[in-house]
């Protein structure tokens, strides 16, 4: 009788003895030596009970910890577009509805304005095509020149504040050959036929210039805060001629580099993607968020 009682007691201690971790209470399995000493068989099921955390989270900036890295922590520094006394304005130098949509998805609705750059883009494209320049540098250069041209005309309209001008350009790169927007149906058909069944790269160049007070530049010269190119790889499915003509018939290809839009009907053409989806769409959200955050730190606006 005493042996049975002792065995039951050992089983109870083994099963009820718990390990406390940050994830909860775990009731461990009996060890092999314990199992062999028991007269009954123990289950090998592991149980988990959640615990309540008593800690409270605070903003890293407020607590003196690691500073913010993403723009979501600094929305308060970006003025509303409707504020006549704005300390910091955000301007998208583009008429692309897709880029505006991405900024809105980032939480910037009402905190930016969008207007096309005055840059003669076609003239610059011809100039760059006569140079030995990589597709990646080509996209970044276009972005820089777009933002700079807009910044020049915005110098006198900051009203004592600062304006951050975002320029961007997206191109499709098939084996080093740059594909811009198609000029007609024939060009669109040729582009899509070339991309069919193949991998290609999409480069989105981004540049941000600052104009106005506290930019540490001359009154009439925008200050380059940063520029970069983000690249994604895209694999097209093998397209039939009927599919290509039907897609062209939707009219979607005609304002898009490479003759397709991944965020629209053209997403059906894409079999696989490696990299940031938003880079292909026209504005790399994550990279832009980090770079804008660093730019705000450099400006040190209160």
Secondary structure as UniProt FT lines:
FT   HELIX           2..16
FT   STRAND          18..21
FT   TURN            22..23
FT   STRAND          24..27
FT   HELIX           32..37
FT   STRAND          47..49
FT   HELIX           60..63
FT   HELIX           71..77
FT   TURN            81..82
FT   TURN            84..85
FT   STRAND          88..92
FT   HELIX           97..103
FT   HELIX           104..108
FT   TURN            109..110
FT   STRAND          113..114
FT   HELIX           121..129
FT   HELIX           135..154
FT   HELIX           155..157
FT   TURN            159..160
FT   STRAND          162..174
FT   TURN            175..176
FT   STRAND          177..179
FT   HELIX           185..195
FT   TURN            196..197
FT   STRAND          199..212
FT   TURN            213..214
FT   TURN            219..220
FT   STRAND          223..236
FT   HELIX           241..249
FT   TURN            250..251
FT   HELIX           252..255
FT   TURN            258..259
FT   TURN            262..264
FT   HELIX           265..269
FT   STRAND          270..274
FT   HELIX           277..281
FT   HELIX           285..299
//
